[in-house]
Amino acid sequence: MGTTDTASSARGAMTYVMGTIAVLTCPCHLPILIALLSGTVAGAFLADNLVLAVVLLLAVFLLSATATWRLAR
């Protein structure tokens, strides 16, 4: 096992991590997050600050989706 195998497996793992982050932070999942977190402080914060939550989730989604796309190539 050389350094190429280690680098390749680390790159593959990072691709799955960034892909998972992209899926979880997709703004279309915000209603699901609010429903799952209802009754908690996080759910109340998301519900009260919906525009801020959409903007922040969209930014994280775009960054992680771009990183996933670049790592997958």
C-alpha positions as CSV (number, residue, x, y, z in Angstrom):
1,M,0.0,0.0,0.0
2,G,1.6,3.2,-1.1
3,T,0.9,6.8,-0.6
4,T,-1.3,6.9,-3.8
5,D,-3.7,4.3,-2.3
6,T,-3.9,6.3,1.0
7,A,-4.5,9.6,-0.8
8,S,-7.1,8.0,-3.1
9,S,-9.0,6.5,-0.2
10,A,-8.8,9.8,1.8
11,R,-10.1,11.6,-1.3
12,G,-13.0,9.1,-1.6
13,A,-13.9,9.5,2.0
14,M,-13.8,13.3,1.7
15,T,-16.1,13.1,-1.3
16,Y,-18.7,11.1,0.7
17,V,-18.4,13.5,3.7
18,M,-18.8,16.6,1.5
19,G,-21.7,15.0,-0.4
20,T,-23.5,14.2,2.9
21,I,-23.1,17.8,4.0
22,A,-24.4,19.0,0.7
23,V,-27.5,16.7,1.0
24,L,-28.2,17.7,4.6
25,T,-27.8,21.5,4.0
26,C,-29.9,21.6,0.8
27,P,-32.4,24.5,1.4
28,C,-35.2,22.3,0.1
29,H,-34.8,20.2,3.3
30,L,-35.4,23.1,5.6
31,P,-39.1,22.3,6.2
32,I,-38.0,18.8,7.2
33,L,-35.4,20.2,9.5
34,I,-37.9,22.5,11.1
35,A,-40.3,19.6,11.6
36,L,-37.7,17.3,13.1
37,L,-36.4,20.0,15.4
38,S,-39.8,21.3,16.5
39,G,-40.0,21.8,20.2
40,T,-36.3,22.6,20.5
41,V,-34.4,25.8,20.6
42,A,-32.8,25.0,17.2
43,G,-36.3,24.5,15.7
44,A,-37.6,27.8,17.2
45,F,-34.5,29.6,15.9
46,L,-34.9,28.2,12.4
47,A,-38.6,29.0,12.3
48,D,-38.1,32.6,13.6
49,N,-35.1,33.3,11.3
50,L,-36.2,31.5,8.2
51,V,-34.6,33.9,5.7
52,L,-31.3,33.8,7.5
53,A,-31.5,30.0,7.7
54,V,-32.1,29.7,4.0
55,V,-29.2,32.1,3.1
56,L,-26.8,30.3,5.4
57,L,-27.9,26.8,4.3
58,L,-27.7,27.8,0.7
59,A,-24.1,29.1,1.1
60,V,-23.0,25.9,2.9
61,F,-24.8,23.8,0.3
62,L,-23.2,25.6,-2.6
63,L,-19.7,25.3,-1.1
64,S,-20.1,21.6,-0.2
65,A,-21.7,20.7,-3.5
66,T,-18.9,22.4,-5.4
67,A,-16.3,20.6,-3.3
68,T,-18.0,17.3,-3.9
69,W,-18.1,17.9,-7.6
70,R,-14.4,18.8,-7.7
71,L,-13.4,15.8,-5.5
72,A,-15.4,13.4,-7.6
73,R,-13.7,14.3,-10.8
